């Protein structure tokens, strides 16, 4: 039986650009994101931004990135994520692993 269009989209390799806002700095958010990315096989980076938000750029299958996005919304226990702005792009394939950038 052929895959449905939804299966094709779920397996498509894409890039997620996310800006996470709320109480997300100084609470282990970057390490949390790195841990979840590693478990899901997602590549890219996470970094704090000067305005107090966190930037996440990640590539993987659409399905893995949707699960990653759910984790980004949840955050570690001490965070208060108030908003996650998301943009989807075509994957570039330039990342090796998932890093915390400073």
C-alpha positions in Angstrom: 0.0 0.0 0.0 1.6 3.4 -1.0 2.3 6.0 1.6 -0.3 8.7 2.0 0.7 12.4 1.4 0.8 12.9 5.2 3.4 10.1 5.5 5.5 11.8 2.7 5.3 15.1 4.6 6.2 13.5 7.9 9.3 12.0 6.4 10.4 15.1 4.5 13.7 16.6 5.8 13.0 20.3 6.7 14.4 23.2 8.7 12.7 24.6 11.7 13.4 28.2 12.9 11.9 28.9 16.3 12.1 31.8 18.6 11.1 30.9 22.1 9.9 33.6 24.5 9.1 33.8 28.1 11.2 32.8 31.1 13.7 30.7 29.1 17.2 32.0 30.0 19.0 31.0 33.2 16.8 27.9 33.7 18.6 25.2 31.6 16.5 25.7 28.5 19.4 25.3 26.1 20.6 22.0 27.7 17.0 20.8 27.7 16.7 21.6 24.0 20.0 19.9 23.2 19.0 16.7 25.1 15.7 16.5 23.3 17.3 17.1 19.9 19.7 14.3 20.5 17.0 11.8 21.4 15.0 12.8 18.3 18.0 12.8 15.9 17.6 16.5 15.2 20.6 18.6 14.1 21.2 22.3 14.5 21.7 24.7 17.4 20.2 26.6 20.2 21.4 30.0 21.6 20.3 32.8 23.9 19.5 36.1 22.3 20.1 39.5 23.9 16.4 40.2 24.2 15.9 37.3 26.6 14.5 34.9 24.1 16.1 31.7 22.8 16.7 30.9 19.1 16.5 27.3 17.9 17.4 26.3 14.3 17.0 22.6 13.7 16.8 20.1 10.8 15.3 16.7 10.7 12.2 14.9 9.5 9.0 16.9 9.8 7.7 14.4 12.2 10.8 14.6 14.5 10.7 18.4 14.4 7.0 18.4 15.3 7.9 16.3 18.4 10.8 18.6 19.1 8.5 21.7 18.8 6.2 20.1 21.4 9.2 19.8 23.8 10.3 23.4 23.1 6.8 24.5 24.2 7.0 22.4 27.3 10.6 23.4 28.3 12.2 22.2 31.5 10.3 22.4 34.8 11.4 25.9 35.8 10.6 27.7 32.5 7.6 29.7 31.6 7.4 29.5 27.8 4.9 32.2 26.7 5.3 32.0 22.9 7.1 30.1 20.2 7.3 31.8 16.8 7.9 29.2 14.1 9.1 29.3 10.5 9.6 26.3 8.3 12.2 26.2 5.5 13.9 23.9 3.1 16.6 21.9 4.9 20.2 22.9 3.9 22.0 19.9 5.4 24.8 21.9 6.9 24.5 20.8 10.6 26.4 18.0 12.3 24.8 17.2 15.6 23.0 19.7 17.8 25.0 22.3 19.6 24.6 25.0 22.2 26.0 28.3 20.8 27.3 31.1 22.9 
